[in-house]
């Protein structure tokens, strides 16, 4: 059996449980593409599931390969696939909630879940986009229904979801209020934010005028306080998980809607994001790039928090 290098999880736990090793080369089915992975995005979901969290996800036999965001080049086109050729550069978020197997040299991916890589992005940059981009897009437009001229508050605006959400909302013509630490003020303004709130120095609920929507990637008391800045019939989109019953009840009392969701592969939306990328409207920020063998270090950095943008694994840099 042909082998490749991959990062696999043999037991649930912290980053130290990730093992860089030989693994079987995947075989692609008729509706799939075999992709030579050039880069894999690192997401919060990767280490949360690796540590055994998110019980509602399906049980996966160990060992399994983490990662859902890939950017790479098509090696084999399945017999039932049209629209792709060997040598095409593609990217996408694949297979979620099943294992995406992105932390590897090769991945077999459903053809309907990837799209052509924007020519203006490197593979490293492209791998930073799918999961966080799809999450930000759905939160802003599908769940909150954000329209031109409306006001939106985006918490943790320097994070993977937040830094793209600021750019998407601005591209839609919304008025964007963003929270982050004071050291990130200029960076957040460079993303297109209209107002900046240093969460360490200001209470956003007393310093921000009412908004139509709040995109909350923080949770906890920040979520509760966010109700104070939402206008009646506004929308709180909670990305850390389900809205607690007490927050839900208070939101209903105030005439505020609440939303939460699990992100899913969506090639149509990713193609829309690609167009914003190629016209120069949106750009991903890369915090750090690690070789595939450095997945443990990438997860440690991610778990430590305060990452600006995204972490990415370079799957073309292979240890011997």
N, C-alpha and C positions, 0 to 999 in steps of 0.2 A: 504493500500500500504506500502510495506517495505521501510524503510528509511535508509539512511547512512549519514555520515558527508561529507560535501564538501565545497569548496570555490566558491561562485557564484558572478557574476557581475549583479546588478540590474539596474545600470545606468553607462554610460561611464564617465570616469574621472580618477583621480589619484589613488594611492594605497588605499586611504581611502574608495574607493567604493567597495573594495573586502569584501564580507561578509562570514564569516565562520558559517555554519548553517546546519540544516537538509535538505536533498534533497531526491527525490525519487531514490530508488535503480534501476539502469538501467536493462533492459531486453536485452539479446543478441539474435540476429537473427541467422538463420541457418548457415550463413557463418562467424559468429563472435565467439569470445571468451569473456567470462566474466572473467575479471582479478581482483584479489584482489591487489590493488595498494600498493606497499611498498614504492615507492619513485617517485617523479615527478620532472623533470628538469624545471628550470626557465630560460626563454630565453627573449632576447630583444623583440621579437615578442609579448610576453605575455603582457607587459605593453604598447607597442605601440598600439596594437589593443584595449586594455582595455581603453585607452585614446581616442579612436575613430579614430585612424590613419589608413593608408593603405586603402584608399577608394575603391581600386579594389577588396578587399575581399568581399565575399557575406555578405549581411545583415543577422544578426543572431537575432532571437527574444530573448528578455531578459525575465528572467535571463538566463545566460549561464555560463558554467564552463570553466575557462581558462585551458591552459596547453596542450602540445602535446607530451612531452617526458614522457614515463612511464617505470617503471620496477616493475614487480610483479609476482604473481603466478596464474596460471590458475585455476579458480573455476568451470567453466562450459564450455564444448566444444560444439559448435553448431553442429546440426545434419548433416550439409554438410561439416564439417571440418575434414580433415585428417592430420596426422603428429603431432598432439598435444594431450596430455593427461592431465587430472586433476592432479594438483600438479606440472606441469612443470613451471620452472622459465623462463620468457620471458621479452624481452624489445624491444622498438621501438619508432618511431615517428608516430603518428596515426592521420588519417583523414584530415590532412591539405590539402586544406584551410578551410574545415569545422571545427567546434569546436572539439578539441580532448578530452575534458572533463577529463583531467588528474589530476586536483587538487581535488581529491576525494578519498574515501576509495575503490571504485569499478569503473571500466570503462568497457564498452562493446566496443571491438576493432575488426576491420577487421583482420581475421586470417592471411591474406597475407601481413600484414604490420608489423608484429613482428617476431622476431627470438629468438632462445634459448639464454638466458643470458650467457655471458662468465663466466665459473666457477671461474675464477680468480678475478672477480669483485663482490663487494657487490652490493646490490640493489641501494644503494646511489650512488656508482660510476657509475653503469650502466645507471642510469637515467640522468647522466651528458653527455652522449655520443651522442644520436641519432641525434638531429637537427643540432648541431654544427659539429658533425662528418660528416654527410651527406653533409652539406654545404661546409666544407673544402675539402672533397674528390672530389665533383663535380667541385669546383672551380679550383683545382690543375690539375686534370686528365681529366675530361670530357670537360671543357671549355678551360683551358690553354694547355692541352696536354703535361704536364710536363714529361720529360724523364730523365733517368739516365745521370748525367754529366752536365745537364743544370743548370743555375743559376736562383733562384727565390727570390724575395723580398717580405716578408710578414710583412705587417703593423699591429700594435697592437698585437704583438706576445704573449702577456700574456692573451688575452681575450679568450672567449669561443671557437670561431672559430680559432683564431690565434695559441693558444697553441697546438691544435690538428694538424693544418696545418703544423706547423714546424716539428712535429713528422712524419706525413705522407710523407712529401717531403723528409725528411732525409731517411726514410725507402725505398723510391724509388731510392735513390742514387743521389739526386740533391744536389747542393751547396746552402745552405740556408743562406740568409741575413735577419735579423729580426730587427724591430724597436720596442722600448719600452722606458720607463723612466729608468734612470741610476740605480735606486734602484733595478731594476729587472734583471740586467746584469747576475748575476750568475744563476738565475732561467732559463733565456732564453737559456744560454749555456747548462744547464742541460737537456733541451729538445732536444738538438742536433744541435742547430744553429752553423754555421761555422763563421759567422760574426755578430756583434752586433752594432747597431747604437742607441745612446741615442738621441732621437728626440728633447730633450730640449737643447742639447749642440751642435748638428751637423745637417747640412743640408744633408740629405741622398743623394740628387741628385748630390752633389759635392764630396761626400766621398765614393760612391759605384760605382764599375765598372759596365758596362752595364749588364743587366739581360734579360733573355728570358721572364719572367712573373712577374707581380706584382699582389699580392692578397691584395686588398684594402678594409678594413673594416671601414675606417674612413670617406672618402668622402671629399667634399669641396676642399680647396686649396691643400691638400695632394694628391688628385687624379690628379689635374692639374700638380703638380710638378713631379708626378710619370712618366709622359711622358718623362721627361728628362733623366731617368735612363734606359729606355727600348731600346733594340736594334731594328733595323728595322725588321719587321715581328714578333716582340714580341707581347705579349698579356697583356692587362690590364683587370683584372676581378674585376668588381665593385660590392661589396656586399651591400652597403647601399641603392642601388636603381639604377634607370636608369642613364646612363651616360649623363650629360648635353650636349646640342647640340654643344656648343663651344668646349668642350673637345673632343667630337666625331669628329668634323671637324678637329681639330688640330692633333688628332691621325691619321686620314686618310691621312692628308698631309705628315705625317712622316712615313707612311707605317706601322703603329701600329694597331693591331686589338683590339677591345673592346668587352667585354662580360658582361652581367648581367643576372640573372635568379632568379626564385622563387624556393626554395627548395621543394621537394616532397617526400613522403614516398617511400623508395626503400629498400626492404628486401634483395635483392641480394647484394647491396653495403654494407648494414649493416653487412651482414654475412662476407664479406671480412674484414671489420673493426674488427669484433670479432676475426678473426684469428690473426690479428696483436696484438690484446690485449692479447690473450692467449699465444702467443709466447714471450711476454714480450717486444715487440717493442714499444707499445703505452700505455700510461697511462693517464687517465683524472686527472685534478687537481680540487679539490673541495675547493671553497673559503669559503663558509659558508653553514651550514645545519640548516634549520628551521623546526619546527613542522608544520603540515598542517595548524593549526590555525594561524601560523605566516606568512602567505602569504603577508600581508601588509608590514611587516618589510623586507621581501625578495625583494619585488618590490622596496621599498625605497632604499635599498642598491644597487640594480641593476641600478636604474635610476641615482644614484649619480656618477656612473662610476668608472673606474679603478679597476674593479673586476679581480682578478687573477683566471682564470679558470671559474668554473661554480658555480651557486647557486642551491641548491636542497631542496625540501620539503620532509620531512620524514612523509609519510602518515600512518605509524604505531603508531606515537605519536599523540594521539587524545585527545583534551581537553574535559573536561566534563562540 
